[in-house]
Amino acid sequence: MTGPSALFQGLTPLAVRMRPTSLDEVAGQSHLLRAGSPLVTLANPDAAARAATSVILWGPPGTGKTTLAQAIARSSGRRFVELSAVTAGVRDVREVMQEALTQRDLYGQSTILFLDEIHRFTKAQQDALLPGVENGWVVLIAATTENPSFSVISPLLSRSLLLTLKPLTDEDLGMLLDRAVTDARGLSGSVVLGDEARAALVRLASGDARRALTALEAAASLAIPDDDDDVRTIPEISADNVAQAVDRALLRYDRQGDEHYDVISAFIKSIRGSDVDAAMHYLARMIEAGEDPRFIARRLIISAAEDIGLADPQALPIAVAAADAVQFIGMPEGRIPLAEATAYLATTAKSNAAYLAIDAAIADVRSGGFGRVPIHLRDAHYPGAKRLGHGKGYVYPHDAEIGIAAQQYLPDELRGRRYYEPKALGVERDVQARLEKIRRILDGR
């Protein structure tokens, strides 16, 4: 048995050591790795001598973009060159293209150029890629966390396949952690990963394989005693080791369990109760626990419509804008529009009048209270409708002096029924006053 100094000294990071050597070892992305898919075809060594389509891999960090590129290069037998858009310039790109052309013409060897963070390349730098991609000097595999439609030039997009990577599932991350603990490239069975620690690592990773393996390596170094003589059994990585390793308190939060529903319930009720500080607390708990930000955004939209309504008509657009922003920019930056929307909804005026109105109307319909549409409101455009009197007596509101005409809209059976009762809160106070006047006019009073 070895202590941490012997186990970790001089080694490359665990996340690098555990990179798959073939597509068979890749976790997740099954939608891109089906038989006959472009990536599988690209990795086929029998196809290495033929032209291949360049690809752009778009997805969140830690989903395997670099891993896929390296696995494809190893499996296909193609020459592999890696550039980072952070450090490479136009000159570097042209040198790679020239060398790739030489390798192809003199040795018949195809080159894969992996370009990380292509969204950081300027238009001029991306233009330098075009001759090599178009003429097949290289097979470009470009990676980006930004929407390629906005960050990659159109000529390059049109010459490449755009493939979208998904965040790894909890099952994918669990499998990666288990493999890293036992694999000879990883921790070689020098530790045992406890169930609570495993669940904590999966939760903290939030779909990012690199983050999961980095945290595992740090937690393992804490679990293994410094003194080899003290190790009589295989040490176990505990939840406390994970908490120490990531310098973060571990939240009890199961995205499929009671805690998930309890926290989101407390979040919405805090917004409804106008306690912005409590709402921020529960929002922070969900973010730190790795809750799906799209789930939080959806609940904000529901809250804006259900609990605020016309007391503040801006609440719903702000909640929808926050959801769009989260979808567009992702996390961790997505926490900012989520917090902005949360603060706005919690501190604005509240009314559930619209929510109560539709539920009351639905209840009437379900109980049979609907009746016939008044004859003057019926469609008069289809053949024979006018002969039946449809539309007769209808008053066009725009012809009325104030834009509202005294006439009946509800069926006879529901005449005088009131569903929407605005509250004297926020903007709805003005709606209430206007609605009283409208109803008097409609009733002919």
Phi, psi and omega in degrees: 000144182241150176276177184296328182296322179283326185285324189252344187295128174077001181272150171291159182305148182303320181298328178283317181298328185270009178297132181301147176264351177211165180295336180296334182270354184289132177269135179076190179058032181300332180293342179257353189242025176288157179303131179085359179290161182304319181290320179294319178296319180296329181277351182288119181297334179291341181260003186294334182275351182260162177295148181223155181278136175288154182227152172242121182262119182243123179181169180296165177300148174076014180264357172109022182295310178295320179302314180298316181299314182291322179294321178296317180297315180296316184290324185277340184080007178285155174291140186240126177233133182241131174234149174249130180295345179289323186247337185277149177238185181301320181298318179297318180298315182294324177295319178297318180296318181294318179293322178296320178296319178297314180299322180291313186286322184272324187240358179067025183255130179275148182243133169261123174257113176263119181245109181275143178057052182299337180296344178276349178287140174286171178300319180297320179292321178291325176301326181294340179281335190302312182302317181293322179289314184294322183268000176078019177292326177226157166259112182276127167242106183254142181242142178207146173261356181257155180299115183299334180300334181255341189246351181240136183295149185301318180300325179286321177298319183290340181261007184226158172268132177265119181241130183259125178267146181254151174302146180292144178282168177300323179294319178299314182294319178300319178296319179296318179296314180299319180294318182296328180291322187260334187294145179295334177284342185256242184266358171054034178071017181284348178221164172246138180261112179295155183299316180294320179294319179298314180297322180294318179296318178299316183293317182291333183289329179051047176084004183254110183295320181297318180295320180297314183288325177295316179293323178298316181297317179294320179293324179295322180295333178278330183283332184272123180299150178291327184267114181302328185292338182278351184270103178255336176229165179293122182293150180250132175284123182258169176298327177294322177299318179296316180299318178295320185295320183263002178053048184208135177294139181273126179270138171283107185202111177253117185296347177248002188248193185299320184300324178303311183286326180294316183290317180293326176296315179296324179298309182293320181292330176291321176296313180300324181275004177065026175262091186294328181292317177295319179300317178297322179300311182290328175297315179299320179298318180292318180296314182293332180276357178084022177299147178296117183298335179291327176295316178298316182297320179298320180292328176295320178297315179298317179299318181298320181281321186280316190258346184244311174053225184276001171297332173210094183298346179279347185297314182295313176302323180292320178294318178295319179297322177296319178297317178297320181296317179298317180297325186280316187259342179073189180255154011274349184297335181299342179298333186289307176296329176296318179292321180298314179295320179299314180297319181294312183295322183290330187259355182269173179293152184239142172203131175256021185299316181295320178298315178294324182296311183292324178294322178293319179295317178297320180299319178297315181298316181294332180271006178093005181271075179230320176067180181274146175295130178309142189298327182286347178264352184286157182292129182253012188263339182277158185304133176085353184295317182291327178297330179276357179090006182297132178085351182290129179092358180290133178256121180287114187303327182292344177277345178284151186299322182254011177079009178223129181249145178285104176200164184269134178248324179286154172301158182305322184295338184244014184302130181087357180291137179244124177254309184269117178236091182297153180260157181278057184227133175056216181297332183294341174299319177291321178299319181301313180296318180293319183295324178299318179292318181299315183294325177295319180294314181300323182278357180076024180267000000 
